[in-house]
Amino acid sequence: MKKIEACIFDLDGVIVDTAKYHYMAWKKLANELGFEFTEEQNEKLKGVSRMDSLDILLKFGNVNVSYEEKCLLAEKKNKWYVEFISNIKDEDILPGAKEFLQIVINNNIKTALGSVSKNAMTILTKLGLENYFNSIIDGNKVVNAKPNPEVFLLGAKELNVLPENCVVFEDAEAGIQAAVNAGMYSIGIGDSGILSGANFVINSLEEMEIDKFQLL
């Protein structure tokens, strides 16, 4: 086992339950465009950038629009999402997330946020979580969406930790693949069938203990 020097956390579905707000906004957009969008289909959008998510959504609905129209649709979706998260509360912090972050900090392990969301800082600030991270990498700092490893590699760089000494916590298939592509360990949060590429899978950070790093 290599020494784990840093933990990099995705935001949506790992630290906070904002995935439901993304789904609500995408579903509203799909309905406006004249087709249904299911929670199962929404799994394909997790960990994916806004524009790439829109492309996936439009394929599900067999809708073809110009690039200019895509930009307008993406902005409309984001406007709805921001409206939904404006009422985000402490109850939206996922079970065990804040507690495990504190355990990591107490064990002198560095922490970073690795999210492609451009609204990550808004969410962290609203919930008072920004000080739990030594580095915050979000959609405003990266060009490439997951499964490209850019977001995690930039986090490791800012923390001054080698990728092989980092462990990523992710709830999305694309996020797990990004961690693999970065040469990092990965712990999936959610369905082991979907997150089969992870080193191991847990249901939530409530189940996570530092001792489990010995399994990596």
N, C-alpha and C positions, 0 to 999 in steps of 0.2 A: 504493500500500500504506500502510495506517495502521500506526503503531508499535504493536507488541504489548507491552503493559505487564504482562500477567498471563496465566498458564496455569491453567485450572481442570480438574482431573482427576476423572473418575468413579473409583470404587474397583474394584468387581467387574469383571473382564475387561479392565481397563486397567492397574492397578497390581499387583493380586494375582489369582490364579486361585482365587477363591472361588465363581465361578459354578457349578462342579461340585458344591460342597457344597449350594448352594441347590437345584440340580436333584435331588440325592440325597434331600433332605428333602421336596421337593414330590412326587417320585415315590413315596416311602414313604407319604405322606399319601393320594395318589391310589389306591395299591394297597389301603390300609386301607379306603378308601371303595368299593372294588370295581371300579376301572377302571384302564386303563393310561395312562401319561403319557409322551409321547415327547420326545426332545431337540429335535425340530423345533417341537413345541408350546411347549416351554420358552423358545424365542426370544421369544415374545410377553410373557413375564414379565420380561425383562431391563430394568432401569431403572425398574420399576414398583413401587409401594409394596406392602407385605405384604398389606393387605386387598384392594387392587385385583387383585393377583396371585391371591389366593384366589378372587375372583369369576371371573376368567378360567379358573382351574383347574376350578372347579365347573361352569362352562358346558361345558367340554370333556367332563365326565363326566355332563352332564345331571342334576346333583344339586342339589336345592333344600333349603336348611336355613334355620332362623331366624337372626336377627342374633346372638342369644346363642350359638347353636351355631357360627356363623362365628368368633366371638371365641375360642371354645375350640379350634377347629381351627387358627386362626392361631397361637395360643400353642403348640399341640402342634408345629406345623411349626417354629416358632422354637426351641423346646427342642431338637429334633433337630439343627437347623442349628448351634446353639451347641455342642452335643456334638461335631459333626463338625469345627468350626473350632478346637476346643480343642487339637487336635494340629497346627495350622497351623505350617509351618516356612518357613525362608528360601527353600527350593526352590519355595514357592508364590508368591514374588514373580516377576512375569512378566519375560521377557527384556528387558533394556534399560531397565526402569522406573526403578530406582534411579539408574542412570548418567545417564539423561536428566534426571531431577529435579535432579541435581547440576549438570548443564550449564546448566539454566535458572537455577538459583540463582547460579551463577558469572557469568551474564550480566546479573545484577541485574534479573531478571524475577520478579515476585511469583508465588507459588503458592498455590492453594487446593484443597481437596478438596471436591467437589460430589457427594455420595452420599445417596440416600434411605434407605440402610441404617441401622438403629438400632444395629447392632453394629460400625460403622466404627471407633470409637475402640478397641474391644477388639482388633480386627485390627491396627490401626496400632501399638498399644502392644506387642502380642505380637511384632511383626516389627521394632520399633525404627524405625518410619518417621514417627512423629508430628512430629519436628523438621524434616522436609522441607517442611512446609506453614506458610505465614504465617497461614492461616485454614482451619478445618475446619468445613464445613457438612454435617450428617448428618440422619438422619431424626428426631432429637430436637429439631431447630431449625426444621424446616419443616412446613407443614400439607399442602401440595399436592404430589402426586407428578408426576414427568415424564410427559407432555410439558409440563406447566405449568413455566414458567421460574423459579419461585420460588427453587429451590436455587442456581441459577447467578447470579441477580440479587442474592441475599443474599451470595454469595461476593464478587461485584464490589464490593458496598457495603462489606463488611468490609475489603476490600483498598484501598478508596478509588480505584477505577479505573472509568472509564466502560465500559459493556458493549461498545461497539464497539471497544475496545482490548483485549478479552479473547479468548482462543482456548480452546475446550473440547475435551477429548479424551474420546471416548465409544465404547463398543462396542455400544450399543443404539439401535434405531430411535427409541424414545421419547426417549432422551437427546439424539440429534442434533436431533430436532424441538424439544426444550426449548431447546437452544442457539440454533436459528433463531428461536424465539419470543422469546428474550432479546435478539436483535439482535447475537449474537456469532458469530465465526468458529467453525467446527467441523472437527475432524479425526477421522474414523472409524477405528476399529481393528477389523479383521475383514473381513467379506464386503462388497464394494463394491455388490453387488446389493441387500443389505438396507439398507446405509447410504448410499444414493444421494443423500440430502439433504445430506451433508457436503461441505465445500469440496474435500477430497480424502481418500482412504482409504489406510491403511498396514496391514501385517499385525501389527506390534507396535511398541512404542516403541524397539525395537532398530534400526528403520529411520529413526528420527526424528533430524533435525539442525536446529539453529537456522536454518540457511540456507533451510530449506523454508518458513519464515514468509514469505519473499519471494513465495511462490506464492499467498498469501492476498490 
